[in-house]
Amino acid sequence: PFCEERAGNVYSIDELEEWNDLDWAGKIEGEDVATQLGGLYCRHNLMWIPDEMAEIELQTQETE
């Protein structure tokens, strides 16, 4: 559920870092979410994108 809610969207580094303070099933305690993402059995990956691309993606995300 943690990944399903977030997959396919654009997030800032600040938002990503806030996830470290959340608890969810499968979370690997003490590991940075930027490295482990959803934790146990998670197969998702992060894609870092330039700010300009993020702006475009965020506009699209808001209209969906």
PDB file of N, H, CA, C and O in Angstrom:
ATOM      1  N   PRO A   1       0.804  -1.220   0.000  1.00  0.00           N
ATOM      2  CA  PRO A   1       0.000   0.000   0.000  1.00  0.00           C
ATOM      3  C   PRO A   1       0.844   1.282   0.000  1.00  0.00           C
ATOM      4  O   PRO A   1       0.463   2.275  -0.618  1.00  0.00           O
ATOM      5  N   PHE A   2       1.991   1.258   0.694  1.00  0.00           N
ATOM      6  H   PHE A   2       2.301   0.451   1.196  1.00  0.00           H
ATOM      7  CA  PHE A   2       2.845   2.444   0.741  1.00  0.00           C
ATOM      8  C   PHE A   2       3.258   2.851  -0.664  1.00  0.00           C
ATOM      9  O   PHE A   2       3.136   4.020  -1.030  1.00  0.00           O
ATOM     10  N   CYS A   3       3.738   1.916  -1.444  1.00  0.00           N
ATOM     11  H   CYS A   3       3.837   0.966  -1.146  1.00  0.00           H
ATOM     12  CA  CYS A   3       4.197   2.222  -2.800  1.00  0.00           C
ATOM     13  C   CYS A   3       3.038   2.490  -3.751  1.00  0.00           C
ATOM     14  O   CYS A   3       3.125   3.376  -4.601  1.00  0.00           O
ATOM     15  N   GLU A   4       1.965   1.740  -3.613  1.00  0.00           N
ATOM     16  H   GLU A   4       1.895   1.021  -2.922  1.00  0.00           H
ATOM     17  CA  GLU A   4       0.822   1.913  -4.506  1.00  0.00           C
ATOM     18  C   GLU A   4       0.283   3.337  -4.444  1.00  0.00           C
ATOM     19  O   GLU A   4      -0.152   3.880  -5.460  1.00  0.00           O
ATOM     20  N   GLU A   5       0.307   3.943  -3.267  1.00  0.00           N
ATOM     21  H   GLU A   5       0.661   3.503  -2.442  1.00  0.00           H
ATOM     22  CA  GLU A   5      -0.182   5.313  -3.102  1.00  0.00           C
ATOM     23  C   GLU A   5       0.747   6.334  -3.754  1.00  0.00           C
ATOM     24  O   GLU A   5       0.302   7.428  -4.101  1.00  0.00           O
ATOM     25  N   ARG A   6       2.019   6.002  -3.928  1.00  0.00           N
ATOM     26  H   ARG A   6       2.380   5.113  -3.646  1.00  0.00           H
ATOM     27  CA  ARG A   6       3.009   6.972  -4.365  1.00  0.00           C
ATOM     28  C   ARG A   6       3.571   6.727  -5.769  1.00  0.00           C
ATOM     29  O   ARG A   6       4.134   7.640  -6.372  1.00  0.00           O
ATOM     30  N   ALA A   7       3.430   5.534  -6.283  1.00  0.00           N
ATOM     31  H   ALA A   7       2.973   4.791  -5.792  1.00  0.00           H
ATOM     32  CA  ALA A   7       4.037   5.170  -7.568  1.00  0.00           C
ATOM     33  C   ALA A   7       3.518   6.043  -8.704  1.00  0.00           C
ATOM     34  O   ALA A   7       2.325   6.336  -8.792  1.00  0.00           O
ATOM     35  N   GLY A   8       4.437   6.448  -9.566  1.00  0.00           N
ATOM     36  H   GLY A   8       5.405   6.210  -9.495  1.00  0.00           H
ATOM     37  CA  GLY A   8       4.087   7.189 -10.764  1.00  0.00           C
ATOM     38  C   GLY A   8       3.934   8.681 -10.572  1.00  0.00           C
ATOM     39  O   GLY A   8       3.588   9.386 -11.521  1.00  0.00           O
ATOM     40  N   ASN A   9       4.180   9.185  -9.375  1.00  0.00           N
ATOM     41  H   ASN A   9       4.460   8.612  -8.605  1.00  0.00           H
ATOM     42  CA  ASN A   9       4.051  10.614  -9.104  1.00  0.00           C
ATOM     43  C   ASN A   9       5.417  11.256  -8.917  1.00  0.00           C
ATOM     44  O   ASN A   9       6.433  10.569  -8.815  1.00  0.00           O
ATOM     45  N   VAL A  10       5.424  12.573  -8.874  1.00  0.00           N
ATOM     46  H   VAL A  10       4.598  13.131  -8.957  1.00  0.00           H
ATOM     47  CA  VAL A  10       6.644  13.352  -8.681  1.00  0.00           C
ATOM     48  C   VAL A  10       6.629  13.920  -7.266  1.00  0.00           C
ATOM     49  O   VAL A  10       5.622  14.464  -6.814  1.00  0.00           O
ATOM     50  N   TYR A  11       7.759  13.786  -6.572  1.00  0.00           N
ATOM     51  H   TYR A  11       8.578  13.345  -6.939  1.00  0.00           H
ATOM     52  CA  TYR A  11       7.886  14.289  -5.209  1.00  0.00           C
ATOM     53  C   TYR A  11       9.193  15.049  -5.061  1.00  0.00           C
ATOM     54  O   TYR A  11      10.168  14.776  -5.762  1.00  0.00           O
ATOM     55  N   SER A  12       9.200  15.995  -4.152  1.00  0.00           N
ATOM     56  H   SER A  12       8.408  16.216  -3.584  1.00  0.00           H
ATOM     57  CA  SER A  12      10.427  16.740  -3.853  1.00  0.00           C
ATOM     58  C   SER A  12      11.296  15.918  -2.895  1.00  0.00           C
ATOM     59  O   SER A  12      10.832  14.949  -2.294  1.00  0.00           O
ATOM     60  N   ILE A  13      12.520  16.311  -2.769  1.00  0.00           N
ATOM     61  H   ILE A  13      12.897  17.098  -3.258  1.00  0.00           H
ATOM     62  CA  ILE A  13      13.421  15.645  -1.822  1.00  0.00           C
ATOM     63  C   ILE A  13      12.883  15.813  -0.402  1.00  0.00           C
ATOM     64  O   ILE A  13      12.963  14.891   0.409  1.00  0.00           O
ATOM     65  N   ASP A  14      12.337  16.986  -0.105  1.00  0.00           N
ATOM     66  H   ASP A  14      12.273  17.736  -0.764  1.00  0.00           H
ATOM     67  CA  ASP A  14      11.779  17.225   1.234  1.00  0.00           C
ATOM     68  C   ASP A  14      10.641  16.244   1.537  1.00  0.00           C
ATOM     69  O   ASP A  14      10.565  15.698   2.637  1.00  0.00           O
ATOM     70  N   GLU A  15       9.761  16.025   0.558  1.00  0.00           N
ATOM     71  H   GLU A  15       9.823  16.469  -0.336  1.00  0.00           H
ATOM     72  CA  GLU A  15       8.666  15.072   0.751  1.00  0.00           C
ATOM     73  C   GLU A  15       9.215  13.669   0.966  1.00  0.00           C
ATOM     74  O   GLU A  15       8.753  12.941   1.844  1.00  0.00           O
ATOM     75  N   LEU A  16      10.196  13.298   0.165  1.00  0.00           N
ATOM     76  H   LEU A  16      10.571  13.889  -0.549  1.00  0.00           H
ATOM     77  CA  LEU A  16      10.820  11.987   0.282  1.00  0.00           C
ATOM     78  C   LEU A  16      11.409  11.781   1.673  1.00  0.00           C
ATOM     79  O   LEU A  16      11.228  10.722   2.275  1.00  0.00           O
ATOM     80  N   GLU A  17      12.107  12.779   2.180  1.00  0.00           N
ATOM     81  H   GLU A  17      12.254  13.639   1.691  1.00  0.00           H
ATOM     82  CA  GLU A  17      12.728  12.673   3.496  1.00  0.00           C
ATOM     83  C   GLU A  17      11.689  12.563   4.617  1.00  0.00           C
ATOM     84  O   GLU A  17      11.945  11.924   5.638  1.00  0.00           O
ATOM     85  N   GLU A  18      10.515  13.184   4.429  1.00  0.00           N
ATOM     86  H   GLU A  18      10.307  13.703   3.600  1.00  0.00           H
ATOM     87  CA  GLU A  18       9.455  13.085   5.437  1.00  0.00           C
ATOM     88  C   GLU A  18       8.955  11.651   5.576  1.00  0.00           C
ATOM     89  O   GLU A  18       8.484  11.263   6.645  1.00  0.00           O
ATOM     90  N   TRP A  19       9.052  10.869   4.519  1.00  0.00           N
ATOM     91  H   TRP A  19       9.435  11.184   3.651  1.00  0.00           H
ATOM     92  CA  TRP A  19       8.598   9.481   4.562  1.00  0.00           C
ATOM     93  C   TRP A  19       9.405   8.659   5.562  1.00  0.00           C
ATOM     94  O   TRP A  19       8.911   7.651   6.068  1.00  0.00           O
ATOM     95  N   ASN A  20      10.632   9.069   5.854  1.00  0.00           N
ATOM     96  H   ASN A  20      11.034   9.888   5.444  1.00  0.00           H
ATOM     97  CA  ASN A  20      11.454   8.342   6.824  1.00  0.00           C
ATOM     98  C   ASN A  20      10.792   8.301   8.197  1.00  0.00           C
ATOM     99  O   ASN A  20      11.059   7.397   8.989  1.00  0.00           O
ATOM    100  N   ASP A  21       9.924   9.280   8.485  1.00  0.00           N
ATOM    101  H   ASP A  21       9.707  10.014   7.842  1.00  0.00           H
ATOM    102  CA  ASP A  21       9.263   9.358   9.790  1.00  0.00           C
ATOM    103  C   ASP A  21       7.961   8.560   9.843  1.00  0.00           C
ATOM    104  O   ASP A  21       7.351   8.450  10.906  1.00  0.00           O
ATOM    105  N   LEU A  22       7.530   8.004   8.718  1.00  0.00           N
ATOM    106  H   LEU A  22       8.026   8.093   7.854  1.00  0.00           H
ATOM    107  CA  LEU A  22       6.286   7.236   8.664  1.00  0.00           C
ATOM    108  C   LEU A  22       6.542   5.768   8.993  1.00  0.00           C
ATOM    109  O   LEU A  22       7.672   5.290   8.900  1.00  0.00           O
ATOM    110  N   ASP A  23       5.499   5.070   9.371  1.00  0.00           N
ATOM    111  H   ASP A  23       4.580   5.459   9.446  1.00  0.00           H
ATOM    112  CA  ASP A  23       5.569   3.627   9.610  1.00  0.00           C
ATOM    113  C   ASP A  23       4.620   2.928   8.651  1.00  0.00           C
ATOM    114  O   ASP A  23       3.512   3.409   8.411  1.00  0.00           O
ATOM    115  N   TRP A  24       5.047   1.795   8.100  1.00  0.00           N
ATOM    116  H   TRP A  24       5.946   1.404   8.296  1.00  0.00           H
ATOM    117  CA  TRP A  24       4.199   0.992   7.226  1.00  0.00           C
ATOM    118  C   TRP A  24       4.705  -0.438   7.244  1.00  0.00           C
ATOM    119  O   TRP A  24       5.849  -0.707   7.609  1.00  0.00           O
ATOM    120  N   ALA A  25       3.833  -1.346   6.845  1.00  0.00           N
ATOM    121  H   ALA A  25       2.903  -1.127   6.548  1.00  0.00           H
ATOM    122  CA  ALA A  25       4.197  -2.768   6.811  1.00  0.00           C
ATOM    123  C   ALA A  25       5.337  -2.969   5.832  1.00  0.00           C
ATOM    124  O   ALA A  25       5.258  -2.527   4.686  1.00  0.00           O
ATOM    125  N   GLY A  26       6.397  -3.632   6.271  1.00  0.00           N
ATOM    126  H   GLY A  26       6.461  -3.991   7.202  1.00  0.00           H
ATOM    127  CA  GLY A  26       7.539  -3.914   5.415  1.00  0.00           C
ATOM    128  C   GLY A  26       8.666  -2.902   5.499  1.00  0.00           C
ATOM    129  O   GLY A  26       9.727  -3.103   4.908  1.00  0.00           O
ATOM    130  N   LYS A  27       8.446  -1.807   6.234  1.00  0.00           N
ATOM    131  H   LYS A  27       7.584  -1.643   6.714  1.00  0.00           H
ATOM    132  CA  LYS A  27       9.488  -0.792   6.353  1.00  0.00           C
ATOM    133  C   LYS A  27      10.734  -1.400   6.995  1.00  0.00           C
ATOM    134  O   LYS A  27      10.642  -2.162   7.958  1.00  0.00           O
ATOM    135  N   ILE A  28      11.879  -1.057   6.456  1.00  0.00           N
ATOM    136  H   ILE A  28      11.954  -0.438   5.674  1.00  0.00           H
ATOM    137  CA  ILE A  28      13.143  -1.526   7.019  1.00  0.00           C
ATOM    138  C   ILE A  28      13.652  -0.417   7.940  1.00  0.00           C
ATOM    139  O   ILE A  28      14.182   0.594   7.480  1.00  0.00           O
ATOM    140  N   GLU A  29      13.486  -0.619   9.226  1.00  0.00           N
ATOM    141  H   GLU A  29      13.055  -1.441   9.600  1.00  0.00           H
ATOM    142  CA  GLU A  29      13.854   0.390  10.218  1.00  0.00           C
ATOM    143  C   GLU A  29      15.330   0.754  10.108  1.00  0.00           C
ATOM    144  O   GLU A  29      16.190  -0.109   9.929  1.00  0.00           O
ATOM    145  N   GLY A  30      15.598   2.037  10.218  1.00  0.00           N
ATOM    146  H   GLY A  30      14.899   2.738  10.363  1.00  0.00           H
ATOM    147  CA  GLY A  30      16.970   2.526  10.187  1.00  0.00           C
ATOM    148  C   GLY A  30      17.519   2.735   8.787  1.00  0.00           C
ATOM    149  O   GLY A  30      18.637   3.227   8.637  1.00  0.00           O
ATOM    150  N   GLU A  31      16.763   2.374   7.757  1.00  0.00           N
ATOM    151  H   GLU A  31      15.854   1.975   7.879  1.00  0.00           H
ATOM    152  CA  GLU A  31      17.202   2.555   6.374  1.00  0.00           C
ATOM    153  C   GLU A  31      16.513   3.772   5.780  1.00  0.00           C
ATOM    154  O   GLU A  31      15.344   4.034   6.063  1.00  0.00           O
ATOM    155  N   ASP A  32      17.234   4.506   4.966  1.00  0.00           N
ATOM    156  H   ASP A  32      18.184   4.293   4.736  1.00  0.00           H
ATOM    157  CA  ASP A  32      16.697   5.691   4.303  1.00  0.00           C
ATOM    158  C   ASP A  32      15.717   5.263   3.214  1.00  0.00           C
ATOM    159  O   ASP A  32      16.021   4.387   2.403  1.00  0.00           O
ATOM    160  N   VAL A  33      14.546   5.883   3.202  1.00  0.00           N
ATOM    161  H   VAL A  33      14.299   6.594   3.860  1.00  0.00           H
ATOM    162  CA  VAL A  33      13.530   5.545   2.201  1.00  0.00           C
ATOM    163  C   VAL A  33      14.049   5.811   0.783  1.00  0.00           C
ATOM    164  O   VAL A  33      13.596   5.165  -0.162  1.00  0.00           O
ATOM    165  N   ALA A  34      14.974   6.732   0.620  1.00  0.00           N
ATOM    166  H   ALA A  34      15.342   7.256   1.388  1.00  0.00           H
ATOM    167  CA  ALA A  34      15.543   7.004  -0.704  1.00  0.00           C
ATOM    168  C   ALA A  34      16.327   5.801  -1.228  1.00  0.00           C
ATOM    169  O   ALA A  34      16.510   5.653  -2.436  1.00  0.00           O
ATOM    170  N   THR A  35      16.780   4.956  -0.328  1.00  0.00           N
ATOM    171  H   THR A  35      16.631   5.077   0.654  1.00  0.00           H
ATOM    172  CA  THR A  35      17.514   3.754  -0.712  1.00  0.00           C
ATOM    173  C   THR A  35      16.609   2.535  -0.762  1.00  0.00           C
ATOM    174  O   THR A  35      16.683   1.740  -1.698  1.00  0.00           O
ATOM    175  N   GLN A  36      15.752   2.385   0.247  1.00  0.00           N
ATOM    176  H   GLN A  36      15.692   3.031   1.009  1.00  0.00           H
ATOM    177  CA  GLN A  36      14.930   1.185   0.383  1.00  0.00           C
ATOM    178  C   GLN A  36      13.502   1.334  -0.129  1.00  0.00           C
ATOM    179  O   GLN A  36      12.791   0.341  -0.287  1.00  0.00           O
ATOM    180  N   LEU A  37      13.077   2.579  -0.389  1.00  0.00           N
ATOM    181  H   LEU A  37      13.655   3.385  -0.260  1.00  0.00           H
ATOM    182  CA  LEU A  37      11.707   2.861  -0.825  1.00  0.00           C
ATOM    183  C   LEU A  37      10.697   2.164   0.071  1.00  0.00           C
ATOM    184  O   LEU A  37      10.657   2.438   1.271  1.00  0.00           O
ATOM    185  N   GLY A  38       9.883   1.274  -0.476  1.00  0.00           N
ATOM    186  H   GLY A  38       9.916   1.052  -1.451  1.00  0.00           H
ATOM    187  CA  GLY A  38       8.818   0.640   0.306  1.00  0.00           C
ATOM    188  C   GLY A  38       9.305  -0.403   1.295  1.00  0.00           C
ATOM    189  O   GLY A  38       8.550  -0.840   2.163  1.00  0.00           O
ATOM    190  N   GLY A  39      10.563  -0.804   1.170  1.00  0.00           N
ATOM    191  H   GLY A  39      11.177  -0.449   0.465  1.00  0.00           H
ATOM    192  CA  GLY A  39      11.116  -1.762   2.119  1.00  0.00           C
ATOM    193  C   GLY A  39      11.039  -3.199   1.645  1.00  0.00           C
ATOM    194  O   GLY A  39      11.299  -3.494   0.479  1.00  0.00           O
ATOM    195  N   LEU A  40      10.683  -4.081   2.547  1.00  0.00           N
ATOM    196  H   LEU A  40      10.472  -3.840   3.495  1.00  0.00           H
ATOM    197  CA  LEU A  40      10.656  -5.514   2.306  1.00  0.00           C
ATOM    198  C   LEU A  40       9.840  -5.860   1.066  1.00  0.00           C
ATOM    199  O   LEU A  40       8.664  -5.507   0.972  1.00  0.00           O
ATOM    200  N   TYR A  41      10.464  -6.549   0.120  1.00  0.00           N
ATOM    201  H   TYR A  41      11.419  -6.835   0.197  1.00  0.00           H
ATOM    202  CA  TYR A  41       9.860  -7.007  -1.145  1.00  0.00           C
ATOM    203  C   TYR A  41       9.510  -5.885  -2.123  1.00  0.00           C
ATOM    204  O   TYR A  41       8.888  -6.155  -3.150  1.00  0.00           O
ATOM    205  N   CYS A  42       9.884  -4.654  -1.843  1.00  0.00           N
ATOM    206  H   CYS A  42      10.390  -4.434  -1.009  1.00  0.00           H
ATOM    207  CA  CYS A  42       9.615  -3.547  -2.769  1.00  0.00           C
ATOM    208  C   CYS A  42      10.534  -3.676  -3.981  1.00  0.00           C
ATOM    209  O   CYS A  42      11.734  -3.912  -3.841  1.00  0.00           O
ATOM    210  N   ARG A  43       9.958  -3.520  -5.169  1.00  0.00           N
ATOM    211  H   ARG A  43       8.984  -3.328  -5.283  1.00  0.00           H
ATOM    212  CA  ARG A  43      10.732  -3.601  -6.411  1.00  0.00           C
ATOM    213  C   ARG A  43      10.687  -2.301  -7.193  1.00  0.00           C
ATOM    214  O   ARG A  43      11.043  -2.274  -8.372  1.00  0.00           O
ATOM    215  N   HIS A  44      10.252  -1.216  -6.549  1.00  0.00           N
ATOM    216  H   HIS A  44       9.963  -1.237  -5.592  1.00  0.00           H
ATOM    217  CA  HIS A  44      10.182   0.079  -7.214  1.00  0.00           C
ATOM    218  C   HIS A  44      11.555   0.733  -7.236  1.00  0.00           C
ATOM    219  O   HIS A  44      12.459   0.314  -6.513  1.00  0.00           O
ATOM    220  N   ASN A  45      11.711   1.748  -8.053  1.00  0.00           N
ATOM    221  H   ASN A  45      10.977   2.089  -8.641  1.00  0.00           H
ATOM    222  CA  ASN A  45      12.962   2.497  -8.080  1.00  0.00           C
ATOM    223  C   ASN A  45      12.667   3.980  -8.182  1.00  0.00           C
ATOM    224  O   ASN A  45      11.582   4.385  -8.600  1.00  0.00           O
ATOM    225  N   LEU A  46      13.638   4.778  -7.798  1.00  0.00           N
ATOM    226  H   LEU A  46      14.519   4.449  -7.459  1.00  0.00           H
ATOM    227  CA  LEU A  46      13.533   6.227  -7.897  1.00  0.00           C
ATOM    228  C   LEU A  46      14.183   6.679  -9.192  1.00  0.00           C
ATOM    229  O   LEU A  46      15.182   6.112  -9.635  1.00  0.00           O
ATOM    230  N   MET A  47      13.613   7.688  -9.779  1.00  0.00           N
ATOM    231  H   MET A  47      12.801   8.149  -9.419  1.00  0.00           H
ATOM    232  CA  MET A  47      14.215   8.300 -10.952  1.00  0.00           C
ATOM    233  C   MET A  47      14.353   9.788 -10.654  1.00  0.00           C
ATOM    234  O   MET A  47      13.356  10.502 -10.546  1.00  0.00           O
ATOM    235  N   TRP A  48      15.583  10.245 -10.522  1.00  0.00           N
ATOM    236  H   TRP A  48      16.392   9.664 -10.609  1.00  0.00           H
ATOM    237  CA  TRP A  48      15.825  11.656 -10.270  1.00  0.00           C
ATOM    238  C   TRP A  48      15.668  12.391 -11.594  1.00  0.00           C
ATOM    239  O   TRP A  48      16.218  11.971 -12.612  1.00  0.00           O
ATOM    240  N   ILE A  49      14.912  13.495 -11.578  1.00  0.00           N
ATOM    241  H   ILE A  49      14.466  13.836 -10.751  1.00  0.00           H
ATOM    242  CA  ILE A  49      14.692  14.251 -12.802  1.00  0.00           C
ATOM    243  C   ILE A  49      15.028  15.725 -12.562  1.00  0.00           C
ATOM    244  O   ILE A  49      14.976  16.198 -11.426  1.00  0.00           O
ATOM    245  N   PRO A  50      15.374  16.449 -13.631  1.00  0.00           N
ATOM    246  CA  PRO A  50      15.682  17.877 -13.483  1.00  0.00           C
ATOM    247  C   PRO A  50      14.453  18.659 -13.011  1.00  0.00           C
ATOM    248  O   PRO A  50      13.317  18.244 -13.240  1.00  0.00           O
ATOM    249  N   ASP A  51      14.692  19.782 -12.358  1.00  0.00           N
ATOM    250  H   ASP A  51      15.615  20.119 -12.172  1.00  0.00           H
ATOM    251  CA  ASP A  51      13.599  20.616 -11.850  1.00  0.00           C
ATOM    252  C   ASP A  51      12.616  21.001 -12.941  1.00  0.00           C
ATOM    253  O   ASP A  51      11.407  21.020 -12.711  1.00  0.00           O
ATOM    254  N   GLU A  52      13.128  21.309 -14.132  1.00  0.00           N
ATOM    255  H   GLU A  52      14.110  21.294 -14.319  1.00  0.00           H
ATOM    256  CA  GLU A  52      12.250  21.719 -15.225  1.00  0.00           C
ATOM    257  C   GLU A  52      11.281  20.594 -15.598  1.00  0.00           C
ATOM    258  O   GLU A  52      10.101  20.848 -15.838  1.00  0.00           O
ATOM    259  N   MET A  53      11.764  19.382 -15.645  1.00  0.00           N
ATOM    260  H   MET A  53      12.723  19.176 -15.449  1.00  0.00           H
ATOM    261  CA  MET A  53      10.918  18.234 -15.965  1.00  0.00           C
ATOM    262  C   MET A  53       9.918  17.988 -14.839  1.00  0.00           C
ATOM    263  O   MET A  53       8.766  17.640 -15.095  1.00  0.00           O
ATOM    264  N   ALA A  54      10.353  18.164 -13.608  1.00  0.00           N
ATOM    265  H   ALA A  54      11.289  18.447 -13.400  1.00  0.00           H
ATOM    266  CA  ALA A  54       9.467  17.978 -12.454  1.00  0.00           C
ATOM    267  C   ALA A  54       8.305  18.963 -12.518  1.00  0.00           C
ATOM    268  O   ALA A  54       7.168  18.594 -12.224  1.00  0.00           O
ATOM    269  N   GLU A  55       8.572  20.205 -12.897  1.00  0.00           N
ATOM    270  H   GLU A  55       9.495  20.505 -13.136  1.00  0.00           H
ATOM    271  CA  GLU A  55       7.513  21.213 -13.008  1.00  0.00           C
ATOM    272  C   GLU A  55       6.442  20.759 -13.997  1.00  0.00           C
ATOM    273  O   GLU A  55       5.249  20.859 -13.711  1.00  0.00           O
ATOM    274  N   ILE A  56       6.861  20.266 -15.148  1.00  0.00           N
ATOM    275  H   ILE A  56       7.831  20.185 -15.380  1.00  0.00           H
ATOM    276  CA  ILE A  56       5.924  19.791 -16.167  1.00  0.00           C
ATOM    277  C   ILE A  56       5.129  18.606 -15.643  1.00  0.00           C
ATOM    278  O   ILE A  56       3.909  18.555 -15.805  1.00  0.00           O
ATOM    279  N   GLU A  57       5.809  17.653 -15.015  1.00  0.00           N
ATOM    280  H   GLU A  57       6.800  17.695 -14.883  1.00  0.00           H
ATOM    281  CA  GLU A  57       5.145  16.468 -14.480  1.00  0.00           C
ATOM    282  C   GLU A  57       4.153  16.831 -13.381  1.00  0.00           C
ATOM    283  O   GLU A  57       3.067  16.256 -13.309  1.00  0.00           O
ATOM    284  N   LEU A  58       4.519  17.778 -12.529  1.00  0.00           N
ATOM    285  H   LEU A  58       5.402  18.245 -12.587  1.00  0.00           H
ATOM    286  CA  LEU A  58       3.623  18.200 -11.453  1.00  0.00           C
ATOM    287  C   LEU A  58       2.371  18.860 -11.993  1.00  0.00           C
ATOM    288  O   LEU A  58       1.286  18.663 -11.447  1.00  0.00           O
ATOM    289  N   GLN A  59       2.498  19.634 -13.049  1.00  0.00           N
ATOM    290  H   GLN A  59       3.380  19.794 -13.493  1.00  0.00           H
ATOM    291  CA  GLN A  59       1.318  20.252 -13.676  1.00  0.00           C
ATOM    292  C   GLN A  59       0.390  19.172 -14.225  1.00  0.00           C
ATOM    293  O   GLN A  59      -0.828  19.270 -14.078  1.00  0.00           O
ATOM    294  N   THR A  60       0.950  18.153 -14.851  1.00  0.00           N
ATOM    295  H   THR A  60       1.940  18.073 -14.971  1.00  0.00           H
ATOM    296  CA  THR A  60       0.169  17.044 -15.386  1.00  0.00           C
ATOM    297  C   THR A  60      -0.484  16.272 -14.246  1.00  0.00           C
ATOM    298  O   THR A  60      -1.657  15.906 -14.326  1.00  0.00           O
ATOM    299  N   GLN A  61       0.271  16.031 -13.198  1.00  0.00           N
ATOM    300  H   GLN A  61       1.223  16.328 -13.132  1.00  0.00           H
ATOM    301  CA  GLN A  61      -0.206  15.280 -12.028  1.00  0.00           C
ATOM    302  C   GLN A  61      -1.404  15.991 -11.399  1.00  0.00           C
ATOM    303  O   GLN A  61      -2.354  15.333 -10.975  1.00  0.00           O
ATOM    304  N   GLU A  62      -1.372  17.319 -11.334  1.00  0.00           N
ATOM    305  H   GLU A  62      -0.600  17.853 -11.678  1.00  0.00           H
ATOM    306  CA  GLU A  62      -2.452  18.086 -10.703  1.00  0.00           C
ATOM    307  C   GLU A  62      -3.740  18.056 -11.513  1.00  0.00           C
ATOM    308  O   GLU A  62      -4.825  18.187 -10.946  1.00  0.00           O
ATOM    309  N   THR A  63      -3.642  17.886 -12.824  1.00  0.00           N
ATOM    310  H   THR A  63      -2.761  17.780 -13.284  1.00  0.00           H
ATOM    311  CA  THR A  63      -4.832  17.912 -13.662  1.00  0.00           C
ATOM    312  C   THR A  63      -5.484  16.530 -13.783  1.00  0.00           C
ATOM    313  O   THR A  63      -6.593  16.414 -14.303  1.00  0.00           O
ATOM    314  N   GLU A  64      -4.815  15.504 -13.316  1.00  0.00           N
ATOM    315  H   GLU A  64      -3.914  15.598 -12.893  1.00  0.00           H
ATOM    316  CA  GLU A  64      -5.373  14.143 -13.410  1.00  0.00           C
ATOM    317  C   GLU A  64      -6.309  13.842 -12.270  1.00  0.00           C
ATOM    318  O   GLU A  64      -6.862  12.745 -12.199  1.00  0.00           O
TER     319      GLU A  64
END
